[in-house]
Amino acid sequence: MIVPGYRDHPTEAWDRDAPADPAEAEDFLRLCYLENPRLGPVEPRLAIVRAQIAATGTYVHTTEELGYGAKLAWRNANRCIGRLYWRSLVVLDRRRARTADEIFSLLVHHLQIASGGERPGAIRPVISVFPPARPGRPYARVWNDQLIRYAGYRGADGRPVGDPRQIAFTAAMRGFGWRGKGEAFDVLPLVVETPAEGPRLYELPERAILEVPLGHPEYAWFAELGLRWHAVPAIANMRLSVGGVHYPLAPFNGWYMGTEIGARNLADADRYDMLPVVAARMGLDTSRESTLWRDRALVELNRAVLWSFERAGVKMTDHHTESARFLTHLANEEKAGRPVPADWTWIVPPMSGALTPVFHRYYAELDLRPAFYLDDEAAALARDGTTRTR
Ligand code: ARG
């Protein structure tokens, strides 16, 4: 369906050749220093930054500015229900990384820290910030939309195996010589592209991939479905925009809310499409919609996800808890005199919407900076594994 004026991801016009915008730099620095008095007065810093932009077309964030900028981008993320913890983001400053090998090993490190490090399952929100784009120059990036994603294949009978969303990307990886096992949960290789080396493929080591096999608290047959999901959702292809400086490679993660997996990834008809399978095993009458077999299967699939993550000791939240936390976040921010931009269509959970308090109100959608943006070219690379239209 094409809706005029509707975009399925947030974007901003980004002129890659333009110097950093001094006005945006000033807005960001004033906000950053206002909210962090320990950083001292902003005026001397502004003078330095203005001079740097005039001389070089851009400027270099201090570690503190970068760290707070990343947190603000999270705080401003219209679609994220999990923003109560925006201050707790672990910011890894990776601006010195250059080669694809360096970048890849730091991505592995990111996933290990995000997975809980010494305490596997204690998921931590982490962002790794790699070098910013310099005006008019090529930059390093990751093609994948997330650091961990499952391959998708078109089976001989035309039916999909794995994640249908990844079929084109998986085929492109095959074009690079990668061969998956052809199973339902094959972790895709990472494509790290640097200006000097072009795209290079890397297989993630096992220590970087925490996964949870899915079972059900009552249905013993559920485990036979062979379902699993990865513990860390790490968005890899959104550009972090801070004070006029653009970081095209700044992968970030939180922990999962159960419905992302149980009501979308495993349930959507154009993803793993498990509701008919679960309903059949439950013995439900699927001959008519009015038996609500889809809804009943959906609840059990989501119970399975939450129960399995808890059993495995992997941090995850449910949609009731997270909705209540989002209201706490709204109250906190209101007390601080700040608006909370939000997109109702993303904030309301994909099941039991009206059971959650976030359903029963409206929100203002605002394009506040710093922010995360998905560029069209990045979206195309993640979808197709190429920017050429085929
Ligand atoms: N919905 C996406 C997925 O299922 C992940 C988006 C980010 N989610 C998060 N909890 N931080 O993979």
Boltz pocket constraint, residues with backbone or C-beta under 6 A from the ligand:
constraints:
  - pocket:
      binder: B
      contacts: [[A, 82], [A, 146], [A, 233], [A, 253], [A, 254], [A, 255], [A, 256], [A, 257], [A, 260], [A, 261], [A, 265]]
      max_distance: 6.0
